Amino acid sequence: MPAPREWFRGFFDATYLATDRPALTARRTRAEVDFAERVLGLRPGARVLDVPCGFGRHAAELARRGYRALGVDLSPLMLREARRAHRESGRLRFVRADMRRLAYRAEFDAVICLFTSFGYFREGENVAVLRRMARALRPGGRLLMDHRNPAYDATLPTHSWRRPRRGLHVFWTLEVDRRTNVQEATWLVVRRDGTARGAPRVTRKRFRLRLWTRAQWRRHLRGAGLRPLRAYGDFNGSRFRRTSPRLLLLAERPRRGARPRASP
């Protein structure tokens, strides 16, 4: 069965936290924010919008470095976890909102959308979300988008599995439409309570994601009023290649009458 249209409303729950959080270490978060800080060219006290922010790991790390970070997410559970783990302050706030309804206008020096957190909607809605992100930027502000590379994902096996921690397995089935670059995935999350007699508990989760090629990203970024600057293949700053697992896009909202700036 296909994933429901609004699959994301129930997907990011306690099971999701249990399966994905173990790999999202503080060290990994620091490395990702190091990269974002550098390519975005953030100045002291810069205001950054993190959307969607999940459980707040990037927004909190930015705030620790002295930036003013606003994390926006739709999931009540993710926001509760963000507020539990990271104390809100004058530099860090979390707000519940649907990114399809972002209403910010020229308020942020940077917008970040990390960890494959885009492409959840119908095509017209995805385009509209990108335009709302662009509208939130001040002139000269930058957008950093971290997504997947559809050319790489087309080579992935249909079935795979991983073990986030002891007693927890995730069995993954991936279906990719090579014409539209829409992927549907099913997770079977199997938990054991650690006893020989305990029966495993199985949770089934589905999601649907729309991927764009680099050329499509360029077109949509320009359509949103942004200037594409550079594409990277990872958070080390490697040049993007067709074989790169990830596709990170850096774009800028032009200043009126200003010449294009080179990416750092």
PLY file of the C-alpha trace (Angstrom):
ply
format ascii 1.0
element vertex 264
property float x
property float y
property float z
element edge 263
property int vertex1
property int vertex2
end_header
0.00 0.00 0.00
1.27 3.51 -0.75
2.12 5.87 2.08
-0.77 8.17 3.00
-0.52 11.70 1.67
0.06 13.17 5.15
2.34 10.31 6.25
4.66 12.68 8.13
2.04 13.52 10.76
2.44 10.15 12.44
5.86 9.04 11.25
8.02 11.08 13.64
7.10 9.36 16.87
8.84 7.52 19.70
9.69 4.62 17.35
11.39 7.02 14.96
13.44 8.46 17.83
14.48 4.98 18.91
15.60 3.97 15.42
17.33 7.15 14.20
18.59 8.99 17.26
21.45 6.57 18.14
23.32 7.54 14.95
22.76 11.29 15.43
25.59 11.81 17.89
26.79 15.11 19.33
29.99 14.69 17.32
28.06 14.30 14.09
25.91 17.33 14.90
28.97 19.48 15.59
30.54 18.45 12.28
27.37 19.27 10.36
27.05 22.67 12.05
30.76 23.35 11.42
30.07 22.90 7.72
26.87 24.98 7.78
28.55 27.77 9.72
31.34 27.95 7.17
29.39 27.83 3.90
26.62 30.11 5.16
29.20 32.71 6.16
27.42 33.38 9.44
28.35 36.55 11.28
28.21 36.90 15.09
24.61 37.04 16.28
23.17 35.94 12.92
19.55 34.77 12.96
19.00 31.25 11.60
15.77 29.41 10.79
16.00 25.62 11.13
13.00 24.04 9.41
11.97 21.37 10.12
14.12 21.15 13.23
13.22 17.68 14.55
14.40 17.34 18.12
16.48 20.50 17.82
20.04 19.25 17.57
21.20 21.73 14.89
19.30 24.72 16.27
20.65 24.08 19.77
24.23 23.78 18.53
23.89 27.03 16.59
22.57 28.76 19.71
25.51 27.42 21.73
27.79 29.16 19.24
26.11 32.51 19.82
23.65 32.62 16.92
19.93 33.24 17.31
18.21 30.05 16.21
14.53 29.40 15.64
13.52 25.76 15.21
10.20 25.05 13.51
8.57 21.62 13.34
5.11 20.11 12.96
5.58 17.13 15.29
4.51 17.77 18.91
6.67 14.86 20.09
9.79 16.17 18.33
9.26 19.61 19.85
8.70 18.17 23.32
11.96 16.27 22.97
13.72 19.42 21.71
12.53 21.43 24.71
13.41 18.59 27.08
16.96 18.30 25.76
17.67 21.99 25.06
16.55 24.86 27.26
14.93 27.68 25.32
16.48 31.11 25.79
16.91 34.45 24.08
19.05 32.68 21.48
16.99 29.51 21.06
13.27 29.06 20.47
11.10 26.26 19.17
7.77 26.82 17.41
5.19 24.35 16.14
4.19 25.11 12.56
3.66 23.47 9.18
6.46 24.47 6.81
3.87 24.82 4.06
2.58 27.83 5.99
5.80 29.65 6.91
4.93 33.33 7.10
8.37 34.89 7.74
9.49 37.71 5.47
13.12 38.84 5.23
13.76 37.98 8.90
16.68 35.52 8.76
20.32 35.62 7.74
20.19 31.90 6.95
17.70 29.07 6.52
18.77 25.45 6.97
16.82 22.31 6.01
18.92 19.29 6.95
18.70 15.50 7.19
16.43 14.84 4.18
13.60 17.00 5.52
12.19 18.23 2.19
10.05 16.68 -0.54
7.29 15.41 1.74
4.43 16.87 -0.29
2.91 17.07 -3.74
5.13 18.79 -6.29
3.33 22.13 -6.20
3.49 22.18 -2.41
7.21 21.35 -2.41
7.86 24.27 -4.74
5.74 26.56 -2.56
7.65 25.50 0.57
10.94 26.39 -1.10
9.57 29.81 -2.01
8.48 30.40 1.58
11.96 29.50 2.79
13.45 31.93 0.29
11.01 34.65 1.37
12.16 34.23 4.98
15.70 35.29 4.01
17.00 38.81 4.18
18.75 40.07 1.03
22.20 38.51 1.10
20.95 35.64 3.28
21.69 32.04 2.39
19.82 28.74 2.23
21.49 25.37 2.91
19.51 22.33 1.81
20.68 18.80 2.65
18.92 16.14 0.60
19.51 12.85 -1.18
20.93 12.28 -4.64
18.32 10.49 -6.80
20.98 9.02 -9.10
22.59 7.32 -6.11
19.32 6.19 -4.55
18.32 4.51 -7.82
21.23 2.10 -7.26
20.22 1.10 -3.72
18.98 -2.44 -3.02
15.25 -2.93 -2.71
15.65 -4.67 0.64
18.09 -3.89 3.44
18.27 -3.80 7.21
20.13 -2.12 10.06
20.46 -2.47 13.82
20.38 0.94 15.56
21.07 -0.72 18.91
20.87 -4.07 20.64
17.39 -5.57 20.53
16.21 -3.24 17.76
16.23 -4.01 14.02
14.85 -2.04 11.09
14.04 -3.95 7.88
13.76 -1.58 4.93
11.95 -1.97 1.60
12.55 0.79 -0.95
10.58 1.43 -4.14
11.90 4.12 -6.51
10.01 5.52 -9.50
12.89 6.34 -11.84
10.67 8.57 -13.98
9.53 10.89 -11.20
12.25 10.23 -8.57
9.54 9.57 -6.02
10.52 6.93 -3.49
8.27 4.99 -1.16
9.81 3.12 1.72
8.48 0.69 4.29
10.12 0.13 7.64
9.45 -2.93 9.75
10.79 -2.04 13.17
11.34 -5.15 15.29
11.98 -4.82 19.03
12.88 -7.53 21.50
12.66 -7.02 25.25
15.89 -8.91 25.91
14.33 -12.10 27.28
14.10 -15.46 25.57
10.36 -15.67 26.19
9.50 -12.16 25.12
7.79 -12.02 21.73
9.18 -9.38 19.37
7.08 -6.28 18.78
6.76 -5.17 15.17
5.88 -1.66 14.03
5.23 -0.87 10.36
6.00 2.63 9.07
5.81 4.09 5.56
7.05 7.31 4.03
7.05 8.97 0.63
9.73 11.36 -0.62
10.18 13.40 -3.78
13.80 13.87 -4.86
15.09 16.49 -7.31
18.16 16.25 -9.52
20.78 18.96 -9.32
19.39 20.56 -12.49
15.87 20.55 -11.03
17.14 22.11 -7.81
18.83 24.89 -9.77
15.62 25.61 -11.66
13.46 25.63 -8.54
15.94 27.73 -6.56
15.98 30.34 -9.31
12.20 30.20 -9.49
12.13 31.01 -5.77
14.28 34.08 -6.34
17.52 32.52 -5.12
20.93 32.34 -6.75
22.41 28.80 -6.70
26.00 28.98 -5.48
27.38 25.49 -5.04
26.51 21.80 -4.68
28.33 19.48 -2.29
28.38 15.71 -1.97
28.78 15.56 1.81
29.34 17.59 4.97
33.10 17.50 4.39
32.57 19.91 1.53
33.40 17.40 -1.22
32.43 18.31 -4.74
29.07 16.85 -5.73
29.27 13.94 -8.17
26.70 11.67 -9.71
27.85 8.92 -7.31
27.50 11.09 -4.17
24.91 9.71 -1.70
23.86 13.20 -0.67
23.14 16.44 -2.49
23.72 19.61 -0.48
22.66 22.86 -2.14
23.85 26.33 -1.16
21.90 29.32 -2.51
21.65 33.03 -1.78
18.94 35.64 -1.89
20.54 38.39 -3.99
20.94 41.91 -2.75
19.29 44.37 -5.07
21.84 45.52 -7.63
24.65 43.46 -6.08
27.06 41.29 -8.03
27.08 37.54 -7.34
29.33 36.49 -4.43
31.55 33.47 -4.56
30.81 30.68 -2.11
33.42 30.22 0.64
0 1
1 2
2 3
3 4
4 5
5 6
6 7
7 8
8 9
9 10
10 11
11 12
12 13
13 14
14 15
15 16
16 17
17 18
18 19
19 20
20 21
21 22
22 23
23 24
24 25
25 26
26 27
27 28
28 29
29 30
30 31
31 32
32 33
33 34
34 35
35 36
36 37
37 38
38 39
39 40
40 41
41 42
42 43
43 44
44 45
45 46
46 47
47 48
48 49
49 50
50 51
51 52
52 53
53 54
54 55
55 56
56 57
57 58
58 59
59 60
60 61
61 62
62 63
63 64
64 65
65 66
66 67
67 68
68 69
69 70
70 71
71 72
72 73
73 74
74 75
75 76
76 77
77 78
78 79
79 80
80 81
81 82
82 83
83 84
84 85
85 86
86 87
87 88
88 89
89 90
90 91
91 92
92 93
93 94
94 95
95 96
96 97
97 98
98 99
99 100
100 101
101 102
102 103
103 104
104 105
105 106
106 107
107 108
108 109
109 110
110 111
111 112
112 113
113 114
114 115
115 116
116 117
117 118
118 119
119 120
120 121
121 122
122 123
123 124
124 125
125 126
126 127
127 128
128 129
129 130
130 131
131 132
132 133
133 134
134 135
135 136
136 137
137 138
138 139
139 140
140 141
141 142
142 143
143 144
144 145
145 146
146 147
147 148
148 149
149 150
150 151
151 152
152 153
153 154
154 155
155 156
156 157
157 158
158 159
159 160
160 161
161 162
162 163
163 164
164 165
165 166
166 167
167 168
168 169
169 170
170 171
171 172
172 173
173 174
174 175
175 176
176 177
177 178
178 179
179 180
180 181
181 182
182 183
183 184
184 185
185 186
186 187
187 188
188 189
189 190
190 191
191 192
192 193
193 194
194 195
195 196
196 197
197 198
198 199
199 200
200 201
201 202
202 203
203 204
204 205
205 206
206 207
207 208
208 209
209 210
210 211
211 212
212 213
213 214
214 215
215 216
216 217
217 218
218 219
219 220
220 221
221 222
222 223
223 224
224 225
225 226
226 227
227 228
228 229
229 230
230 231
231 232
232 233
233 234
234 235
235 236
236 237
237 238
238 239
239 240
240 241
241 242
242 243
243 244
244 245
245 246
246 247
247 248
248 249
249 250
250 251
251 252
252 253
253 254
254 255
255 256
256 257
257 258
258 259
259 260
260 261
261 262
262 263
